[in-house]
Amino acid sequence: MNQQGAGCGQEDDWWRQLYGEGGGDDAPGRAAVRDAGPSDAPDTLDARVASALRAVATPRRPAPASQPPPARPASAPSAPIPLQATGPRQASPARPAAPPAPEAPGDTPAPAPTGLPADRPAPSEPELGTLPAADPAALDELVPDTALDGARYGALTLLAASRRGDLARHRGDVRRDALLTARFGAGRHALILVAVATGRPAGEGAHRAAHEACARIGSAVGRSYTRLAEDIRTDHRSALKSGLQRLTDRSYGRLGGRSREPDAAAERYPPALRCLLLPADPDCRTRVFFGIGAGGLFRLRDGAWEDLEPAVPDLTVQGGADGTGERLRSAAGRSPADGPDRSEPFLFRTAFARPGDTLLLCSAGLAEPLQQEPAFADRLAGQWSAAEPPGLVAFLAAAQLRVAGHLKDRTAVGVWEA
């Protein structure tokens, strides 16, 4: 009998031992299998095979009951992702505390209306105002609130600033002061022109008249700068005065001619115009002033202001009404209602600059507080008497120091002599 037959015999023997088939009490080596009695279980081959498999199978361990993950409070934040350190961290500067939350409306007073508030800030803090109304068809006529310029030629330092006054900012009006800085020529033969014009408050075109006055006098000086520079170097005062007066009258004549145009009502009132001519030649220390109308010309020397306004006759008679059919005018000829036939006296003066001097040309908006407010004049002198001229921002900050009651546009041109 081969091995396969032996295996089958063992399986049969096991089967008969388990189920009692073919065996009995008399079978050798086997215990008698007794009947267990009737059973309701089905007695089929498939049922017996399934029962046998259950009997010999390895007992399985019961699977552990699944436990729910531990509950996490809803408010607990997720753990941050750790970052890899790349080196020692420097302590960051302390951040300012967050501003307090606004209080609920209640007895809090209403904010001040737009304009000049009752509790005005310190005089050195100018306020922002309303932008002037813009015409979409004439955006090139917009004037910025502030203009700033500067240059240095050898021993000469030039700083210029023009800013809108508090009254114009409050009303949303355009700045009527105009500023022009221009250089003609090059090197030692160059001539620098600074022009300051103020439009008369007689119409909406006053700022255009001021800008045109600067542009026209600039063009006239630019065409004649070679001759003018030579006259300044050679100190030909009479030639300078007559030549500059012709250029000024010609420029004002062109402005007056425009008054016949339908849209040029404001040009019937010529603006005040004041100019400085500064040779770039370091060997020439002569400074030339000329112009028409209100404004100021001052010199800061040894910490004190000197008024360099040219002398004019005490009274000028002009057709008008003063009880006798005439109108009396002040020495400076500051009548705001002059027509195209300019009756303002022509102003001319030359000044020799010494090292340490500061020459100041300004519009009436700065000249008036400088003449009328000693505290303001002293403060300005203290700030501009340093050994070195200020920077552009510092110059602007000093020029726009607020003075109670003086709300006009301000334009200042400072010339520092090293």
C-alpha positions, 0 to 999 in steps of 0.5 A, spaced: 500 500 500 503 506 497 503 512 501 497 516 498 493 510 500 495 510 507 493 517 508 486 516 505 486 510 510 487 515 516 482 520 514 477 514 513 479 512 520 478 519 523 471 520 519 469 513 522 471 515 529 468 522 529 461 520 526 461 512 528 460 510 521 462 503 520 464 502 527 461 499 533 462 497 540 466 491 538 471 495 533 478 494 536 481 500 539 475 504 539 470 506 544 463 505 542 459 511 539 452 512 543 446 516 540 445 522 542 438 522 541 434 526 536 436 533 533 433 538 530 439 540 526 439 538 518 443 532 517 446 533 510 453 532 507 454 540 507 452 541 514 456 535 517 462 538 513 461 545 516 461 542 523 467 538 522 471 545 520 468 548 526 471 543 530 478 543 527 479 550 526 484 554 530 480 559 535 479 566 533 481 571 538 475 576 539 477 583 535 477 589 540 472 593 540 473 600 537 474 605 541 472 612 539 477 618 539 478 622 545 473 628 544 477 635 543 474 641 545 471 645 539 474 651 541 481 648 542 486 651 536 490 646 532 497 645 534 501 649 529 506 646 524 513 647 528 518 651 523 525 649 523 530 654 526 535 657 522 539 661 527 538 665 533 533 670 532 533 677 534 528 680 538 523 684 534 521 691 536 516 692 540 509 694 537 505 700 539 499 698 542 493 698 538 488 704 538 482 703 543 476 702 540 471 708 538 466 709 543 459 708 542 456 715 540 452 718 545 454 725 548 460 725 544 460 732 540 460 732 533 466 733 529 468 740 526 465 742 519 470 742 514 474 748 513 478 752 519 476 749 525 475 753 532 481 749 535 486 750 530 493 746 531 499 749 533 502 755 528 507 750 525 502 745 523 499 747 516 492 744 515 490 740 509 484 743 505 479 742 499 482 741 492 480 746 487 474 744 482 477 741 476 475 742 469 475 736 465 477 740 458 482 744 462 486 739 466 493 743 464 490 749 468 490 745 475 495 748 480 498 744 485 497 746 492 505 747 493 511 748 489 518 747 491 525 748 487 532 749 489 539 749 486 546 751 488 551 754 483 558 755 487 557 760 493 550 761 491 544 756 494 537 758 491 531 755 495 524 757 493 517 755 495 510 757 494 504 754 497 496 755 498 494 759 503 489 757 509 484 761 506 484 758 499 485 751 502 478 753 506 474 755 500 477 750 495 480 756 491 486 755 486 493 758 489 494 764 485 501 765 487 506 763 481 513 761 481 518 760 476 525 758 476 530 758 470 537 758 468 539 761 461 546 759 459 551 755 462 558 755 466 560 762 468 556 766 463 549 763 466 544 767 468 538 765 473 531 768 473 527 767 479 520 770 478 514 771 483 507 773 481 500 774 485 494 774 481 489 779 483 483 776 487 478 779 481 476 773 478 477 766 476 483 767 471 487 770 476 492 764 477 492 764 469 494 771 469 500 770 474 503 764 471 503 768 464 506 774 467 512 769 470 512 765 463 512 772 459 518 775 463 522 769 463 521 769 455 523 776 455 529 775 460 531 769 456 532 772 449 536 778 452 540 774 458 547 775 454 546 782 455 543 782 461 549 778 464 554 783 461 551 789 464 550 786 471 558 784 471 560 791 469 555 794 474 551 798 468 545 800 473 542 805 468 542 800 462 540 795 467 534 799 469 532 801 463 532 795 459 528 791 465 523 796 465 522 795 457 521 788 458 516 788 464 512 793 460 512 789 454 510 783 458 504 787 461 502 790 455 501 783 452 497 781 458 493 787 457 492 786 450 489 779 452 483 783 456 480 784 450 478 777 449 471 775 451 474 769 456 480 774 459 476 778 464 481 777 470 487 779 465 484 786 466 487 786 473 495 785 472 498 781 477 504 783 482 510 781 479 517 781 483 524 778 480 531 776 482 537 776 477 542 772 479 549 771 475 552 764 476 559 767 476 562 766 482 566 772 482 560 777 481 556 778 487 551 783 484 544 781 485 538 785 481 531 785 483 526 788 479 518 788 479 511 791 480 506 791 485 506 788 492 511 783 495 517 784 499 525 784 499 529 783 505 536 781 507 538 777 513 545 779 515 548 778 522 541 775 525 537 781 523 532 783 517 533 789 513 528 791 508 530 792 502 524 795 498 526 800 493 524 807 495 518 810 491 514 817 492 510 818 498 504 819 494 502 818 487 496 821 484 492 817 479 485 819 476 479 817 481 476 819 487 479 822 493 474 828 494 478 832 489 477 828 483 483 824 484 485 818 488 491 817 492 496 811 492 501 809 498 508 809 497 508 802 494 503 803 489 499 797 492 492 798 489 488 792 487 484 795 481 489 797 476 487 796 469 491 794 463 494 801 463 499 799 469 500 805 474 504 801 479 511 804 479 517 800 476 521 797 482 528 796 481 534 795 486 541 792 486 544 789 492 552 787 493 552 780 497 557 778 502 558 772 505 553 769 510 548 774 507 541 771 506 536 775 500 529 773 501 524 775 495 517 774 497 510 775 495 505 779 500 503 773 503 509 772 507 512 779 507 506 782 511 507 777 517 514 778 516 513 786 517 507 786 522 509 780 527 516 781 530 515 774 533 514 771 527 520 775 524 525 773 529 523 765 529 524 765 521 531 769 522 533 764 528 532 758 523 535 761 517 541 764 520 545 757 521 552 757 518 549 752 512 542 753 508 537 749 510 534 743 506 528 744 501 523 740 506 526 745 512 526 751 508 518 749 506 517 748 513 519 755 516 516 759 510 509 756 511 509 757 519 502 759 521 501 766 523 494 768 526 490 773 521 495 772 515 491 767 510 494 769 504 498 764 499 505 764 500 511 764 496 518 765 498 525 765 495 531 765 499 538 766 496 544 764 501 551 766 500 557 762 502 
